Amino acid sequence: MADPERGPAAFRSPEDVLAALALPSRGQVYSLSVPRFPGMPLFGSHPPFQVNMARTPDGLRADGAQPWGPCNDVGLGYMAELVSATSHSGAHVDALAHMTIGEDDHWYGGATAREHLGDRGPRHGDAAKLPPFITRGVLLDVPAYRGVDALPRSSPVDAIELAAVAEHQGVEVRAGDVVLVRTGYLGSWPDTEAMARHATAGPDISSARWMLDRGVVAAGSDTETFEVQPAPDLGDPANPQPVHTLLLIENAIYLFESIYLEELARDGVHEFLFVALPLKIQGATGSMLDPVAIV
């Protein structure tokens, strides 16, 4: 079903959801996220992740604040924080309004910056339109296939290799799946120096076409960019992120980034129930997540 503000992931049938829920047989839950903290590694141009206390017991006392009124003989206090961060901090999903292209800065569904971008964010295809993801997940573990701990920096993964990894693991990528590609980048988390030696490996444009042909509703990886950077084939005219363009902008295939896949890889888990519930924030261009895989 076509929808100018939602991708095919939003239109999974009840039968599809029940089939995905039937996948687990052991009840084991894997966290697919690492903790977020001030100073955490992020894509270079993103604003930093910050946590600042907005209310503390001492602050309430010093300010003479009485949130419950004057009757508080037990000295009840509380703490509340202010979190300042891009929605693309740590494990997250890109909303359809995340990436633009062309002189009119358009994104999926025909929206343009001039017509659909306000001072409080995009009004078309924003994070408020993100669907829940409750579907079959498939891990394609490229480093394990190559016999290494992690892929070298900027190493492309093409369609031939992805198909070979799937065959080697004995899994089939099917319509409706979320496909997660492991590069090993987060195996060194949060050592930024070690991570830099494996940064920006990932699927190339042929892999994007391969996943699109198989009908996936979303794709993701353990890197901050999902696709290999720099792109080995920029095309004509040159496009620095052809995979995002093909999947997110042109076909509304959601992209997950910074997904922690080390424990799944360690245990040789390649098929699972994938659950991710985005925050519906109007005007946001994505959503932080704490997704899980259940087997």
N, C-alpha and C positions, 0 to 999 in steps of 0.2 A: 504494500500500500504506500502510495506517495503522499508525503506531507511536507510542506515547505519549512516546517520548524522542528520536525522530529525524523530521526532515521529509522531504518527497518527494525532496530532493537525495540522500538516502542510498540511494535505490533505483533509481538509473539502471542500465539494463541494459548488459551488455557491448557490445551493438550500438550503444547510445547513445554510450558512451565511444569506441568505434572511429570512429563518425561524427564526433564532435568532434575527435578526433586527426587526421582526414583534412582538416580545414579549412585548416591552414596550407599555403601554397604557396611562400613566400619564406624561411621560417626566421628572420624578424626577431622579436626579443623586446623587448617593452616592459615596463619596470618600472612597477608601479601603486602604488608606495609612496614616500613621502619619508622621509629619515632621521629617527630619533628621537634626542632629546637632552634633557638637563636644561633645564627652562624652556620646552620646546616648547609650542605652543598646544594646548590640550585643552578639551573640554567643561567648562564652568565648575565643576561640582560634583565632578569627578574628582580623585583625589589626583595630585600632581605626579610626573612621570617623573624617576627618579634613577638615577645610576650612581656607585657608590662602590667604590674599590679595597679588596679584602679581603686580597690578598697582592701584595707587590712584592719585587723583589730586595733592596732596602735593608731592608725590613721583615723578610724571612726572616733576613738577616744579623744585624740588631739583636736579633731574638728568639732567635738561636741555633738556629733551626729547621733540621732536616736531613731533608727529605722523602725523600731517596734514601739516607739513611745517612751515615756519616762520610766516606766516600771520594768526594770531589768536588773534585779538584785543578784542574779547569777553571773553577770558580766558576759552575756551572750554576744559574740561577735561573728564576723564572717569575712571571707575573702572572695574577691571577684577580679578577673583579669581582663585586659584588653589585648586581643590578638590582632596583629597587623601583618597581613601576608597576601600574596597572590594566591588565587585558587589553584595555581599550578605548583604548589609546594608539596614535595613528597609524592606519594601515590595519589594520582588524580586522573580524571577523565576530561578531555577537551569537549566543551560544548560546540555546537555547530557554528556559533558566532566567533570562535576563537581566531580563525585564520581568514584573511582577506586576500584578494588578488585583483589585479587590473587597475586601470586608471580611476575607475569608480569605486575601488575598494569594496568589491562585492564578496558575499559569502553564500553558503548553500541556501537555496530557496529563493534566489533573486533579491535578497536584501542588500542594501548598499549603505555605506557609512553616511552619506548625505541624507538619506531618507529614514534610516532605522537606527542610528547611533545617537543617543542623547547624552547629556552630561552625567547621567547615572548609569551609563552602560548601554549595550545593545538591547533593543526592544523586540528583536526577532531572532529566534534560535538561541536564546540565552540559557543560562543554567537552570532557570525555572522550568524549562521544557525538557530537561534531561529525564529519561525513563529509568526505572529500576532495572538492574541487570540480574536476572535469575535464569541462568542458562548453562548449557554444557560448555566447559572450558577445556582447552587443549594446550598443553605446554610443549613447545618445540625447543628442545635443549641443544642448541648449536654447539657450544663448547664440548659437551659430552660426546657428540658425534665426531668432532674434530680431535678429541683426545687431549684437550687442554682445559685449564681452570677457567680461563676467560679469553674472549676474543681480543686480538690486538687493536690498538687505537684505529678508528675509522675503517674497520674491516667490513666490507659489504657482505650481505647474505642474500644470494639471489634465489630465484624461484627453483632452479634445479636443485640447489642445496636444501631448501626448505622441504621440497618433495622427498628428497633422500632421507632427511631427518625423520619425517613422518613415517616413511616406510621402515626405517631402521628401528623406530620405537614401536611399530605395530599399531599406529593410530591413524584414523582417517579424519580429515577436516571436512565438516559437513555444514550445510546451510543452517544458519542460526547460531553457529558457534562464536565464542570469543577465543581468539587465538593469541597466546602469549609467547613471545619469542625471548628466550634467555640468551644474553650475551656474557653473563658473568660479572658485569660492571658493578653490581651492588655486593658482590662477594667481599669487597674491600671496605665496605661502608663502616664508619664515615671518614676513612683515611683519604683525604682529597688528593694527596700526592700519588698514592697507589691507584686510586680510581682514575686519575688522569691518564695513566698508561693504557686504559681500556675504554676511554670515553668515545662516545658517538659511533660505536659499531652498531650495525643494525640492518634491517631489510632495505633493499634497493627497490627501484620502481618495478622491476620484474616480479619481485615477491609481492608487492602491493597488488599487481594484476592477478597473480596466482590466488591470493586470498579473496579478492573481489570475485573472481570466477567461481569460487567455491561457496559463495553466498554468506560469508561471515557477516555478523552484525557489528562486530567491534574487533579491534586488534590492539595489542599492547606489547610492551617490553619493559625491561629493567633499567632502561636509560632515560635521560631527561629529554631526548629528542625523538624517540621511537625509531625514526629512520636513520640510516647511515649519514654521517656528516663528515666532510663535505660530500655532496652527492656525486657519485662517479659519472653520472650522465645528466648534465644540466638541461639537455634538450635545446631547442631553438624555437622561440626565444629562451634565454637562460632562466632557469627556475631553481633556486637553491634548495627548495623543499618540494620536489615533485611528488613524493609519497603522500604528504599531507594534502597536497592539492587534489590528487586523484581520489583518495579515500574520504577525507573530511569535507573538502569544499565541493567536490563534484558528485559524490555518491552518499554523503551522510553516514559514512561508516565511522563510528566513534573510535577515538584513539585513547588508550590508557598509557600512561608513562610513569616511570619510577616505581614499577611494581616489583615487590621483593619475591624472587623466585628460587632463592637458594635452598630453602628447606624442601620444597617440592622436588627440586633436582637431586638433592641428597638422597631422598627416599625413592627416587625413580618413579614419581607420580606423573603421569602424562595425560590423564583424563579425570575430570572431576566436576562437581557442581560449583559453578562460579557465582558468587553473590556480591554485588556492589550496589550500594544505595546512595546516590548522589544527593547533596543538599540542594534544595530548590531555592536558589537565591536569585531574585530578579536583577538583571543587569550584569551578573557575573559571566565570565567567559569559560568557566569550567568549574569543577568541584573537587576539593580534596576528598579522599576516600580512605577507608580502612577495609579493603575488600578481603574476602576469605575464599579459600578453596576447601571443599568438603568431600571426603572420600569414604 
